[in-house]
Amino acid sequence: MMKPLRWGVLGTGRIAHTFAEDLRLIDEGEIVAVGSRSQSSADRFAEEFGVKHRHASYEDLVANDEVDVIYVATPHPMHHDNALLALEHSKPVLVEKAFTMNAAEARELVQVARERKLFMMEAMWTRFLPHVVAIREMIANGELGEVVVVEADHGKWFEEDSASRLFAPELGGGALLDLGVYPVSFASMILGRPDRIAAMVDPAFTGVDGQASMLFGYPSGAQAVLTCTSRARTATRACISGERARIEIDGDFYAPTSFRLVTRGGDVSRFEFPRSGRGLHHQAVEVARCIDAGQLESPIMPLDETIAIMETMEKVLAYL
């Protein structure tokens, strides 16, 4: 049995709370420290989750010798600096998605992590969910045949509020980095990097991207049709169509859910999976496994792919 990883949580927002709640479900890790920009925020988080060390600065958190790994749970514009701070203090790091604001920042973080021989991973928790693991196995086993089309959407309705992070340009607002990263990463997991990109992107009322429809082409001839919007609650389903069969994933496709396998002849098999928490603990298990094995990145969410995803989203945003 490996010793539980001792996590330091950098940031105390909603996603940090969800991660902390889910971490209670596993034996592979525990939160021992939290860092915030204010002592009161760190104290509230620590009291809620029984965290021993509570720091009023990110610098103090990453300098804590009792912390094995840092979880960066701040807004996108802070990811680069926060992750870099952790790496400079020789701490492995799990960085929330979207990984950074742009590909250049992603490339710099990856370079530093590799130079310092430190583990780093994008927190695309969807990849580690039981239904997604099963889907990857089906595709690898050839049950779909050659994949022809990937479809995925992620839309949520947000009230038009200029103070909201989703609409604030200075806070990395926009539908693509918050919502569209899920379908873009999903398509990347299945088909890799696109060699052709077309998109239609419309702004929200503050000028950030509010809605995007994307069409990706791949060397194999496969295509991905992806959408995201901050103006409506969409079905948030996904479908992978191959020459032999297709997989229809129930909404929300990016969270713990179920799916159907439909053969070309119309036979249907349904797959259900046990659910616990919100599903973020599965990625924490992968981080623990990688660090225990001496791996510097996860083969399921490799760093070069994270960079490629950021490059793809940059090309989509060029249509705004």
N, C-alpha and C positions, 0 to 999 in steps of 0.2 A: 504494500500500500504506500502510495506517495504521500508526503506530508501536504496538508492543505496549503495552497498558495495564499500568501498574506497580501490582500489587495489594499491599495490606497485609491480612494475615489476622488478625482479632481473635478469639482463642480457639484452642486447640490440641487440641480433642477429636476424636472419630471423624469427624464430618462435615467438619471442617477438613482432616483427612488425606485424605479421599476427594476433596474439591475440589482439593487440591494435586496429587494423583496425576493427576486428569483434566486439570488445566490444562497438564500436560506434553504433551498431545496436540494443542494448538493453537498457532498463531503469534500470535494476537491478544492474548495476555496472559502475564504472568509474575509470580511472587511475588517481591517485593524486600524485604519486611519482615514480621515476625510480632510480635504482642504477646500477652503472657500476664500472669497475676498473679504469676508467679515466673520468675526468670531461668533456672532449670534447665529448666523446661518449654519456654520460648522457645528455649533452646539446643538441646534435643533435636529439636524440630520443625525448626529451621533446619539442623541437621546432616543430617537425613534428606532434606530437599528442597533443599539448597544455597541457602539464603536468606541474603542479605547482612546485613540489619539485624535484630537480635533484641532486642526490648524487654521489660523486666520490668514494664511497665505499659501499659494501654490508652492513657493520656494521651500517653505518649511515641510510641506508634505513630501516632496520628492527627495528631500534630504534625510528623511526618517529611515534609519537603518533597519527598523522592524518591518518595512514594506518591501515585498518581493516584486510587485508589478503594479503599474499605474493604469487606471481606467480613466481616459479623458472623456468627460461627459459635458463639456461646455459647448456653446454655439459654434457653428462652422468657422467663423472668422478667427476664433481663438485656437482652433485645433493645431495649427502649425506651430505656434509659439509654445503652447502647452506641452505638446508631444516632444518638441525639441528640448524643452526644459527637463523633461523626464529622462530623455536619452543622455543629455549632458551630465546627469547625475547617475548614469549607469543603471537606469531602471528600464526593464522591458515595458512595453506599453501596448494597450488596446485602445484604439482611437475610434470614437464614434463616427458614423457615417452621416453625411458625406465626409470623406476622409479629410479633405482640405477645401479651400476655396477654388483652387485651380490646380492644373497638372504640374506647374513649376514647383509649387509648395510640396506636392506629393513626392516629386522626384527628389527634392532636397531631403525630406525626412527619410526616405528609403535609403538614400546614399549614406546619411549619418548612421542609421541603424546598422547598415551592413559594415561600415567602417569600424564601428564600435563593437560589432558582433553581438548585437542585442536583438532579442525577439521583438517583433512588431506585427500587428495585424489590424486591419479595418474591422470594425464591429458590425459587419453585415450578418446579423444574427440569423436571418432567414436561411442561410446556407446550411446551418447545423440542425435545423428542425427535422424531426423524424420523417415527415412526409416528403421533404426535399431530399433527404438522404435516400429514401426509397426510390424517388423519381430518378435520381442520378444513376442508381444501380440498374433500373429498368432500361434506361437509355444505353448504358454501357453494355448491357447484356443483349442489345439489339432487338428488344421487344417492340420498339416503334419503327424499326428500320431506319433509313436515313431521315433525319429531321429536315422538314421542308419549311415550316412556318412556326414561329413563336409569337404568341399574342399575350399582352399583359397590360393592365391599367391600374392606376392608383389615383383616386380622386377623393378629396374631402372638402366639405364646405367650411369656409372660415368667414366670420363676420368681417366686413371691411373696417379695419381698425389700424390707423397709421402707426399706432404705438406697438402693435403686435410684431413680434420678431419675424413672423412669416412674411410680412410686407415691408419690413425695414431694410433698405439697401445696405446700411452700415452694419447690419447684423447678419448679412448673408441670406436675406429673405429671397423668396422665390419658390415656385412649385417644384422645379427640377431637382434642386439640391435636397429638399426636404422629402418630397414624395416620389419624383421621377427616378431617383437613384435606385429604388426598389425594382421597377421593371427593367431599367437599363442593366443593373447588375444581374438580374435573372436571365436576361437574354445573353449576357456575356458568359454566364456559367454554362450555358448550353451550347452556344454557337461561337464563342470567342469574340475577337475584335472585328467589328465590321469594316469592310473596305469601301463601302458607299453609305452615305448618310444624307437623308433629306428630312426636313422638318418644317412644321408651321408652329410658330411660337407667338402668342399674344400677351401683351403686358397686363398686369394688374393695375389698380388705380394709382399706385405709387411708382410705377415704372418697372418694378421687378417682373420677372416672368410669372404669369398667372396660369397659363395653360399651354401645353405642348403636345403635339402629335408627331410621332417620329417613325420613320421608315428606314430600317437598316438592311443593307445587303451584305452578303458574305461570299467568299471565294467559291464555296460549294454550290452557290445558287440559292441557298436558303435565304429567307427574309424574316425580319422581326417587325411587328407592328405594335407600337407602344404608345400609351397616352398617360398624361398626368394633368391634374387641374386642382386649383384651390377654390373653385367656384361651385363644385357639386360633389355630393357623395355618390361615387360611381360603384359599379358592381365589384370592383377590385378582384376580379377573377383572372386566371391565366390558363392558356391552352398551348400544348406542345403537339404539333401535328407531324407525324412521320408517314412514310410510305405504307407501313403496315398497320399502324394504329395511332391513336392520339390519347393524350392525357388531359383531362379537364379538371382543373384545380378549383375547388370551391373558394368563395371569398371568406375571409381576406387571404389571398394566396400567399402573402408574405408572413403570415402569422400561423400558429398551429391550426391545422385544418385537415380536410380529407380530400380525396380525389377519385376520379373514375378513369378506368382504362377502357377505351372503346376501340374494338378492332375494326378493320376495314369492312368486315362483313356485318358489323352492327352488334356483336356480342359485347356486353357491358360487365365489368368487374369493378366492385367498389372497395376502396381501401380506407379504413379508419385507423386512427392512431391515438394512443393514450395522451392526454394533455395534462400538463401541470404548469401553473404559473402563466406568465406571458410568453415564455420561450427563450428569454435572454440567457438563462443558465446554461444552455447547450454550448454557446460560444465560450463560456468560462471554462467548461470542461475541456474544450479543445485547446484553449490557452494553457491550461495545466498540463495536458498531455504533451503538447509541443515542448514546453519548457522542461518538463521532466525527461523528455527524450533528447534534449539538447538541440532541438530544431529551432532555427532562427526565424522561420515563418511557417504558416500553415499551408499545406498542399491544397487545402480546400478553398482558402481565400489568400492566394499568393500575392505578394507585393507588386509584382510586375502587372498583374491583372488589375489591381487597385489603380495603378497609374493609368493603364489603358482605359479604365472606366472614367476617370477624371478627364482624360483627353477626349473621349467620346462626348461627354456632357459639355465640354467647352465648345465643341463643334456644333452641338445642338443650340447652345445659347447664342452662337453667332447669327442665328436666324431671327433673334429678337429685334 
